Amino acid sequence: MYFKRFYDTDLAQASYLIGCQQTGECLVLDPVRDTRPYLQEAESQKLQITHVTETHIHADYLSGSRELAQVTGAKLFLSDEGGEDWQYTYNDGNQVKLHDNDTFMVGNLRIHALHTPGHTPEHFSFLVTDTPRGELPNLLLTGDFVFVGDLGRPDLIDEAAGGPDTRFEGAKQMFASLRDRFLTLPDFVQVWPGHGSGSACGKALGAVESTTVGYERALSWWAPLVQDNNEQAFVDELLAGQPDAPSYFGRMKSQNKAGPALLGKRTAIDQLSTTQVQQALEDGARLLDTRPRSDFQQDAVPGSIHLPAGQTFETWAGWLLDPERNYMLFAQNAEQAELLRHRLWMVGVDRVQGFIDSFEGLTLEPQSAVPIDQIPDLQAAYVLDVRAESEYAAGHLPNAHQLHAGRLMTHLTEFPRVQEIVVHCQGGARSAAAVSLLRAEGFTNVTELAGGYEAWANQAKVVV
């Protein structure tokens, strides 16, 4: 058996290629939208991608399953469980509908599909057996069911998409899936989850790549509660303290259910002239300024959005950007621009018109943050705290209004157009992006608090 894990550090997302080297066939599970790594790996190992599947309808990124199946001619295995509201609504003629306990072969590898609802009602885990070695299972691909040291959260639809209050039923389903499926497996079965540390799909994911059934049985927080059949305590603990759910998760879920748009044949990204950039800006396009915060604050194109090309680029793109708008990139060169365009595809931001690598000929204005002692009347301002709820609860400015930066786009009508808006986060990174978005959306009364909450707290200590 050939096994390869692919990991996107921004999305904290894992996908897998599993192949039978005797027959040359392989399966790809939970692929992202950029299919090139899977195609390159299969070719290097002299394998053909014959099967593509995914554990559930994803909410945190745009799935590449449809794209990969189209490119390779592979069969696409998708869940048919969970009820009508939780089933895929597209079919390209290459789909196989999966039901609980279905099995299929990838060469000599037996794939056993286990319906494991909880994170979502349609969720599957896949038990893999390398049959030439025997009839005992080798590993379990758990998706967003069991993580290393944690579990998939059952509240995402409630939080991100404004759906019905499904979290309690989802938590009970998770309890049953653990009791009736996961804990019935042998201790030696390896567990390979769909996410790692940093994902918003759980609250305390471990940083190591994999675990085992036995390790989670012995050391996880949830195993004693399940083994004691204490469902209520389990539900309470699972739902407590979950992080803010990004608002774009609802959009991702809908697009993945209906079938992500196919990217097809891709051409190189265009380098734009100053004239083209100016015309695009006049036509309503946004320029994504990917430089470090200090460079952006020194001088930037008015109305551009600060989206630094760091580890969380695509996550923030999902949070802040409207996928129906046209965008341009400021990048160091064509290679970086191409990479960033690919990362935008991961969250369904496809309308990238091109890039620039110089601001020559464009109007620039300072975007600097203002120290707290230079804000004349902070008490009269509308103070917008763009940190997470947990950070706000631990301490906040008087009369501050809390709204996670990732939810700004869906709450723009709630902010004053005349009263000064003072925006802050913990130290300044998130507020710079938030302020740039508000200015791009026409707010002219926005001030960024330099140093964020930390600066205010430090000053308050001095005053006391």
C-alpha angles and dihedrals in degrees: 000000000000117000129185130174121205118198132195105202094197095055091030084227130150128203128179143216116201120182142181106225092195094062100024095236126129144183127220117204126198097352121187120233096266100081098183099093092055094046092048093048093048091050093048090053093043091243131140120220101233100155132042125182143156134209096231146333099297124225104184100057141014109265122241095200095100093045094048093048090050093049096047103031089237125155113259114221113199135172119265093182133096101059133280096299091057102048131099114262100200131075125181093187094262099084130119114196114226125217130182113292094010114149132198135176128239098192103301094342117103114214114199114195112215119191104226108173122184108089085049130352094244097047121138133191121201124223112202125205123187095213098194087064095047144281098289115105118250106199146354122224102208105179107191095342106085120011128183102286096348147051136243113269117247097204104072097105091050093047104038105029102031090240129158120297095274099144096095095050089044091053090051090049089051090053091052093046091053094046099043102033118016100040092047091065124094116269093240095063110115117232119214113183132200097239142034138197113325098035119129089217091087139014106234110020118171122243097226118094102238147001138190134248089246094051093051090044090054103038113018120111092233103048097079091050093050094044090051089047090236097154098166094052089048093051092048094050095043093053097042119101100000112167124249111285113231111245093228090067089083091055092047091051092052094047094047091049093051094040124272114257111264115245094203121177111002129210127204116276114261124242107225130218123230089254092053092049093049092049092048091051090051089051091055103265119142126228113222108214105206098181124115116282095254092056093046093050092050094058134342141160107272111254094020119134120235107230108154117211095241136120094293098046098120094040091055090043089057091048100046110026132084106222091210092064127085118246141194127199131224104211137162092244144337092279093057091043090054092049092049091048089055090050091052089054088062090070098035099261097138105151101092111148098189144289145267128208097193136045092213110143095013127111113249131194132185115261095188125159119240123235114240094245089059095056103096100208115009092170091060093050129089099248111207116196108197096185126109120281091251092056091048091050090053092058138324145174117276112272092004119158112222121216123150110244089237091066100051096102092061095047104045093118090061096065124089118250096202106030114080113260115211110195126197142161128183100291108350110273098100096038092057090059092043093051092048090053093050091049091048088053091057104266107143096175099068125126125183115219108229113233093011124224092340091062092048092047092049092051091048090055091052092050092050 
